[in-house]
Amino acid sequence: MNSEEPSPNGAAEGNLSQMTRMFSVKLPDGSVREVEPGTTPQDVAAAIGPGLAKAALAARVNGELRDLKRPFEEDAELALITAKDEAEALELARHDYAHVLAEAVQNLFPGTQITFGPATEDGFYYDFAPKDRPFTEEDLPAIEAEMRRVIARDEPLVREVWTRDQVRDFFVQQGESFKAEWVMELPEHETITMYRSGNWLDLCRGPHLASTGKLDPNAFKLTRVSGAYWRGDQKNAMLSRIYGTGWLNKKQLDAHLLRLEEAAKRDHRKIGQEMDLFHLQSEAQGSVFWHPKGYIIWRQLEAYMRRKLDEAGYREVKTPQLMDARQWEASGHWGKYRENMFVVPDEVPNTEQQGPVISGEADLMALKPMNCPAHVLIFRQGIKSYRDLPIRMAEMGVCHRNEPHGALHGILRVRQFTQDDAHIFCREDQLVEEVRLFCDLLDAVYSDLGFPSYAIKLALRPEQRYGSDEMWDKAEQDLREAVRAAGRDGQEYGWEELPGEGAFYSPKLEFHLTDAIGRTWQVGTIQADYVLPERLDATYVAEDGQRHRPVMLHRAILGSFERFIGILIEHHAGRFPLWLAPVQAVVATIVSDANGYAEEVAAMLRSVGLRAEADLRNEKINYKVREHSLAKVPYLLVIGKREAEERTVALRPLGTDARQEVVGLEALVSRLGQEAVPPDLRGG
């Protein structure tokens, strides 16, 4: 927001009054520097050396990320952030790109109101309320050019502390109703900061880089425009959201754009259509219509998972789709998850009660969004002894979640999905070993499916949660110890803790896969839950003869079949390993004289378990080769008159670099039969 408004506190925070006591600043190497009040991290960087002063982007002070120019307020531990700290540097840069975007838009389109613009996983966005018309993608080149002019001016980004009323009055005066509304909802005594870039101001917590010139003007690109409701509520005003991607340098941007280009080629929706695997349509938004070829992949994956679970000592169950809403109230899901549940009937009977509480007379049912409460009900059937534990209960459970329409994305984000779900009921002394066994199982599955490495994150307690702090302390520590016991807390597993990212009933370990083009996907999870067994009264008889609560481990490896198949499609670009491919081999004839032999070859392949077809159409062989290559058939077996006479085939593997080879029929059948065996069934 452009303004000549002076800072309400009279100056930027660097001009604070001098204090008498020196501050001790401890650096990562253990050395300590005594500094005067008013000293900033930038001053410390300059004292260490000009190279560090130039490279420093921000500072971590007592664990908090801060601006370089924000003075120390007490004794502190200091770590200077440079481009080598890529994750933090990227988040800072993307935050700054969002601010530069907002300033550029208001320069070009006076009267546009600003709202919010966070950093995202690979870029940033900002939501605007345009004065005259929604923005379009035709506006983006001009906005990009203005952003580069803002960056070139190299304006310092100055942090200023304002009061809530001052911020409101300022934005009201500027005609910024959205910001004026938002600031009055912040806690009255919270420190509120504005950031100034020249004459432009925005409400922001920060931190920021020292100036706009710290950004690379050639390392960002605006990508698209969409609509977004103010505060995510469709009852509110529609805004224009401008997305961009931002990086530390042009090399990183170019690499990202290349990944986007490759990702577009691998889009599971495009490949799914080309291979005739599935389709989606408005008559069942958020649900998948699986075609025969697509369902072959599903069945192969499901059969594989069942074999792995059977081998690991799981017992499979099947639970109802519809359950009484009072059960969901008891579990806590009704209070935390109601808006994402499909309820029958979809209206709560008239009642004077407010909030999520259900009338005792209500005949309300809900489609299950998850399987865990139903598994507790099975566990409660009959008395369980400590000798019965652990009980590993698995279900290929169909679940429904009322995801917003705008969040749906192919088969990666749907409303109806099937989880490879399981719950382990165990004693506290068994928890670490059960998590270790789960990690071993997960290792084997991911390796078999083409993901030999993964990262592990520990998602810690959210602000809104059930259970006591003691429960959460224990559950989080249990998972830390389990990861250490499993030998998976090293750098090779990308170990990281994520504050506030846990479920409302438990912390969780998340397992993140990296695909063929470097994207990460969070799929597997295991959660240590002390809350749900208490809320749903699950007990076992311990060795002392008393009733005790089991620990409930919620776990999944694939996450959901729909999403994981989508990931597999994009990871393999549709070129599935032979055991998963819907059609594994096509026998294609060059001349009609070879038709009989081609049918014999296809029959022999089917006899050893391959999904093989014969293409006897009166078409040129180049046409057949192209068609089956587009369908991603792993092997094309070309047969002419000579091959029929010599009982051979010309084998053409899928791929532009693959070479055709002539192979005897019996040797070929044996070779492909062995290759098509699922990895868990292969000998040796």
N, C-alpha and C positions, 0 to 999 in steps of 0.2 A: 504494500500500500504506500503510494507516494505521499510524502508529507514533509513540511518544514518543522514539524513538531519537535521541540527539544526533549531530551531525556528527562522524565519526571524526577529522577534522582539527581539531576543537575549535571551528570557526567557519566561516561562509561565507567565500569567497575574498576578499571585500572587506576583511577585517580582517588582511591580511598584515602582517608586520613591516616597519617602515620601512627603506628603503635610502637610501644617501647620494646616489647619482647621479641627477640630473634626467633625464627622458626627453623627447626631441623628438618632437612629434606633428605630422605634415604633413597639412594638409587639402586637399580637391580643388581649391580655388582657388589652391594653391601656398603659402599662408601656413603658418607653423610656430609652434607653441605649446610652450613649455617647461613641463612638468608634473611634480609631485612623484610619487614612487613611491606606489602605492595609488590614484592617480587612475583613474577609469573613463571610458569614452566618454560615459556619462550626465552626468558632471561637466563634460566638455568641451561637451556640448550645452547645459547650463544656463549655462555661462559665455558662450556665444555669444548666447543669448537665451531667454526663457521660452517663446516660440512653438515654437522648435526642440526644446526640452527636452520639451514636451508631445507634439510630433509624432513624435519619434524612437521607433522600434520595436526596432531592433537596430543593430549596427555591423559594418562590414567593416574588419578590422584586418589590414594586410599581406595583403590578398586573402582572408582567412578570415572567414566569417560568425560573429559572436560575440554573446553576451549584452551588453546595455548596461552591466550592473553588474560585468562581469569586468574587473579592473584590468589596465592595461598592464604588460607584462613586459619591454619593451625599447623602443627607438626604433621608431616605427610610422608608417605611412600610414593615415589614418582616413577612412572615408566613412560617414556616418550614414544608416541605412535608414529611410525614412518610407513612408507609404501611396502616395506617388507612385512608389516603386519597386515596382510592383504585383506582379511575378512573385515577388520575394523576400518581400514582405510577405505575400502569399497563402500561400506555403509555410510561413512561420513561423506564421501564424494557424491553418492546418490542422493543423500539428504540435501546437499548443496545444489545439485542439479535441479531438484524439485523446487527449491526456492528461486533459483535463477529462472526456471520456467514460469513461475508465478509472476515474477517481476516483468519478464518479457511480455507475457500476455497482457498485463495491465498497461504496459507502455504502448502496445499496439492497439488495444481495444479498451479505451477509457470507459469507465463505468462498469467494467466486469468486476464482480465480487469474488473474492478468494475464500476458500474453505480450508481444506487440508491436503497435504501432499507428502505421504510417507515414502521411505525407501522400500523396495521390494526385493525379492530374491535375486533378480538380475537387472534391476533398474529402479524406476520410480514412477509415480503418477501424481497428478494434482487435479482436484475437483474445482470447477469454476461455475459461477452463475453468470452467464453472459448477459449483457444489457439488451442486445437486439435479437440475436439468433444463436442457436446451438453451434458450436464449432464443428468443422468437418475436417477430413484429412487433407483437403485442399489448402487449409490454413497452416499446415505444419511446416512447409519450407520457410515461410516468412517468420514463423515463431522461432525456428532453429537459427535463422540468421540473426534475429534480435538477441537470442540467448548468447550467441558468440560475441555480440557487441557488449553485452553486460559483463561477460567473462573478461573481455579485453580491457574494460575499464578498471579492473583489479581493485574493486572497492573493498575496504575492510569490512568484515562481518562482526559487528560489535554487539555484545550482550548487554542488555539494560534490564534492570529490575523495576517493574511497575506494580502498582496496586491493581486489584481487580476492577475497582470503580474507574480508575484512570484508563485502563484498557477499554472498558465498555464505552466510556464517554468518547474516547478517541475514535473507535470504530463506528459508533453512532454518527459522529460528526462527518466521517468519511463515507457514510452510506453503506457500511459493511454490516448488514443485519445478521448474517450467519456467525461471524466471529463475535459480535456483540452478544448474541444469544449464548454461544458456547462458553465464553469466559465466565459468565455469571453462574455457571454450573460447577465450576472448579471450587474446591474447598476454600473457604473464606481466608484461612491463614496460610494457604499454600504459596510458596514463592513463585511469582509469575514473571516470566521473562519475555521480552521482545527483542528481536534481532534487527539491527539497522544495516542496510547496505546503501551507502550514500543517503539519498532522501527517501528510500523505500523501507518500509517497516512491515514485519510480520510477527504474529504471536507464535512462539515456538519454545519448546523446552531446550533445544540444542542437544549436543554441542554442534559446532560448525568448524570448518576450516578457517584459517586466519583471514582469508580474503577470497573473492570470487576468482581471482587470477591463479589460485592454486589448482583450479580445475583445468583439464586439458580440453580446449575447445573442439578438438577433433576426435574426442573419445566418447561422444554421446550421439544418440539418434532418437528422434521422436517416432514412435511406431504406429500408433493408432488412436482413434477417438471413440468413446462409447458414452452411453448414458449411465448415470448413477443417481440414486435418490439420496437426498440429504439425510445423513445419519443412517443410511441403509433401510429406510422405511418408505414403502411405496405410497404412503399417505402424504409424504412430504414433497417438496419441490424437486423437480428433475434437474440435475446438474450435467455439465459436460466434463467428462473425465479424459484427460490427455495422458497417454502412457509414453514412457520413453525407456531406453536402456542406456546405462551409464557405466563407464569403466575408468580405470586410472590412466590408460594410454590407448592410442589408436590400435596398437597391435592386439590388445585384449578385445577391443570392440570388433575388429575384423574377424577375430577367431569366433566371437559370439555370433556374429551375423552368419558366418559359415555354418555354425552349429544349427542356427535357425533354419537355414536353407536345407541342411541335411534332415533336420527334424520334420520339415514340411514333406520331404520325400517319404519319410517313415511314418507319417500320420496314420494311426491305426484305423481311422475312419476311411481314408482313401484306400489303404491296402485291404481292409475288410471287404470293401465293395469289389475291388479287383479280384479278390480270391473267393468271393461269394461266401463269406463267413457269417455275416449277421447284418441286420439293419435295424434302424430306429425310426419311429414315426409318431406323429402327434397323438394317435389314438391310445398310446401307452407311454406318455412322456416319462423318461427316466427308467424305462424297462427295455430289455434287449430281446429282439426276435432272433434267436439262433437258427441259422440255416444248417442243413445236414453236415456240410464240411466244417463249419465252425464248431458244431456240437461234438464232432469227432475229437477236436483239440481238447474241449472241455472234458470229455469222457476219459481220454488218455491221462490228462492231468489229475482228474479225480481218482482214477484207479491207482495211479502212482502214489498219490497222497495216502490213500487207504492202506496200501501195502506198507508204506513207511510208518504209519500210525499203529497198525497191527503189530509190526515188528518192535515198536517202542513201548508196547504195553498199554495202549489206549483202548477204551471200550466205547464203541460208537452208540449214540442214542439219537432219538428223533423227538422233538418237542413241538407243542402246538404253535400255530401262527397267531391265533387270537388268544389273549389272556385278559382277565378282569382288570380294569384300570386300578382297582385297589391294590393289586399285586405290584403294579408299577409305582404306586404311591409309597408302598412299604419299602421298596428297594431304593427309593430316592430319585428314580428316573423321571417320575411325573413332575416333580418340582423343578428339576434341572433341564428336562429334555422334552417337555410337553409339546412345544411348538414344532418339533421335528418328528412327532409321532402321528400316524394315521389312526384316528379314533372312530369307532362305530357305536352309536351314531356320532356324527361329527359336531354335535352341539351338546354342551352340558345341560342337563335339566335345569329349569328355572330354580334359583336358590338365592337367598340373601347372602350366602357365604361368599367371601372374596378370596382370590388367590387360588392356589393349586389344590386345596383340600377338596376331597370328593365326599358327597353326601353318602351316608350309610345305606341309603335306599337306591343309590344310582345303579342302573344296569348299563354300565359303560364298559366297552371292550376296546382294546388297542392292539393293532398289529405290532408284533415285536420288532423293535429297532436293534435288539441284541439278544443273545441267548442266555446270558448269565443267570437271571433270576429263575428261569425254568430249570437250569441245571442244579441250582440250589434245592429246588423242590424235589428233584429226583434224589439228590443226596439225602434229603430228610426222610425218604421212605425207608423205614426200618432203622434199627439202632446200629450205629457204626462204632466199631472199636478202634483203638489206636493200632491194632494189628492189621486192620483193613486199609490203612493209609500207607502210601498215597493212592488215591483213586484218580485216575486220569480219564476224564469224560470228554469225548469228542463228538462233534456234530457238524455235518455239512449243512449248516442252518441258513435257511432263506430269511432275510431280514428286510424291513422296509423303513426308510427314513425320508421324511418330507423335506428334501433338499430344495432350496430356492431354485426357481427355473433358471436364473442366470448363472447358477453354479454348476448346472449339469454340463457334462463334457464327454460326448461319445460314450464309451463303456468304461471310461476311467472314473467318472463321477455319475452315479445313477441313484435311483430311488429304491429299486429292488435289486438285491445282490445276495450272493451266497458266500458265507464265510467258511474258511477252513478252521473252524473255531474249536477250542477245547478249554476245559477248566480242570486244574489239578487241585484237589483237596488234600492238604498234607499237614503234618505237624510242623511246628516252628523249627525243630531240629532237622527237618528234612528239606527245608526250603532251598538252601544253598546247593545241595546236590541235585534237586529237581531243576533248578535254573541251569546248572552245568550240563545236565543231560539234554535239556531243551536246546542249548547252544550247539551241542554236538549234532543233534538232529537237524537243526536249522542249517548248520554248515553243510551237511550232506545234501540237503534238498537244494540249496542255492547253487552248490557246485554242479549238481546234476542238471540244473536248469540253465546253466551258462553264466552264473554270477559267482566267480570264485572268491571275491572279496566284498566286504561290506563294512560300514561304519556303525558304531554303537553309541547312542545318546541316552542319557538318563534324564527323563522328564520329571521335574520335581513339583511339589505341591502347588496347586493354583490358589488364588486368593479366595474363591468361593469353593468350599469343599465340605465334605462330611468327615466325621471322626475327630478324635483328639490329636493335639500336637504330639503326644507320646506315641500314638499309633503311627503317625506320619514319620516321626523320627526313626522308629524301628523299621518301618517298611523301606524307607530310603536307604538306611544303612544296610539292611539285608541285601538289597539289590547291588549295592557297591561291593559288599563282601562276595556275593555270588559271581560277579564279573571278574573279580580278582582271582577267585578260586578256579574259574574257568579259563584263566590265562588270557583274558580278552580286554584288559584295561590299558593296553599299550598304544603307542602312536599308530601302529599299523592298523588298528581298528578305529582310528579317529575318535577316541574316547572324549566325550564332552558332556557337561551337565547343563540342562536347560531349565532355568528357574521359571516356575509358573506354568509349565507346559503339561503337567500331569492331568489325569482324569479326575473328576470330582470325588472319586472314592479311593484312588490309589496312585502312587507314582508308577512309572513304567519305563522299561528299557525299550527303545526304538531301534530298529535295524534298517539301515539305509543302504540300498543297492545303488551301484553306479552302472549305467548302461553303456552301450557301445560308443555313444557320442558324448559321454562325460556327464550326462544329467543324473541327478540323484533322485531316488524314489523311496519314500518311507513305506515299508510294507509290513514286516514282521513286528511283533510286540509281545512282551510278557510283563504282566502287572502283578505286584504283590499287594493283595487286598486283605486288610483286616476289618474293613468297614461292612461290606455286604454280608459276610457270615453273621455279624452281630445284628444288623438290621433285619435279616430274614431268619434269625434264630437257628443257624446251622451249628450242630454240636456233634462231638464224638465222646465216647467213654474212654478216658485216659487210663494209664496204668495204675493210678491212684484210686480208680473207681469213681472219680468225679467227672462231670460234664465239662468239656473244654471246647473252645472255638477252634476250628481248623483255619489255616491260612488258605486263601483262595487265589490261585495263580491263573489269571486270564491270559491266554496265549493264542497267537495265530502266527503262521509262517508266510502264507501267501497274502493274507489280509482279506481279499475277496477274489473269487475266481474271475469275475468280470474284469476288475481292474488289473489283476495280474496277467490275464491273457492279453489285455491291451498293452501292457508293458512289454510282454514277450514279443508281440507283433512289432512294436517299434524298435526293440533291442535287436531283433534278428532281421528287421526290415522285411518281414514276411517269409524269410528263408529259414524255416524252422529246422531244427535237427530232425533227422529222418524219423525217429520214433514218434514225434509230435505232428509231423506233416499230415494234413488231411488226406491228400493223395500222394503216395510215396513214389510211385513210378507209373509212367504212361508208355505203353508199347505202341509206337507209331509206324505205320507202313508207308513205304515209298510207292509200291505198286500193289495192285489188287491180288496178284499171284501170291503174295506173302501173307494174305489175311489169315489163312488157316494156321500157319506157324505162329503168327502174332497172338492169336487167341490161345494157343498152347503155352506160349511164354507167359502170358498174363495169368493163366490158370496155375502154372507152376509157382509163380511168385505168390499168388494168393494162398497156395497150399502151405507155404512156410510163414504165413502170417502177414504178408505185405498187403497194403491197400493199393492195388494195381488195376489199371484200366487199359483197354485196347482202343486205339483211335484208328478206325478203319475207313474214315471218310475219304471221299474222292477229292482231296485237296492236295496242293503242293506241299512238300515236306517243309519248306521254309515257313509257310503259313502255320503249319502245325507246331514247329519249333517255337516260333514267336508267341503263339497263343499259350502254350504250356509254360513258357518262360515267364510270361506276365502273370500266370496263375501260381508261380513259384513252386512248380513241381520239382522235387529234388533231382530226380533221374528221368531222363528221356531215353528210351531204348528204341533206336531206329533200325528198321528191318526192311531190306530189299530182297530181290530175288537171290542174290549171292548169299546173304546171311541165312535165308531159309534153306538153301541147298547145303550149306556148311554147318548148320545148327549153331550159329553164333549170333551175337547182337552187336551193334555199334552203340556203345554207352556214352551218353552226353550228360555229364553232371551239370547242374544249374550253375551259372556264373559265366561272365564274359571271358575269364582267364582259363576256364576249364577246357581240357583237351579231350577230344573224342578218342576212345580206345575200343578195339574189337576184342570181345571176350567170349569164351565158350559158354554155352547155355548153363551147363551144370555148375561150373565155377561161379558164374554170375549169380545164380539163384542162391548158392551157399553164402556168397559174400554179402549180398544185400539182406538176406535173412538174418545173418548175425548182426549187421549194422543196425537193423530196425528194432532190435530188442531194446526195451527201456533200460536205462543205465543201471537201475537197481537190481535188474534180473540177469545182468551179464556175469559170467563166471570170471574168477580171478580178480 
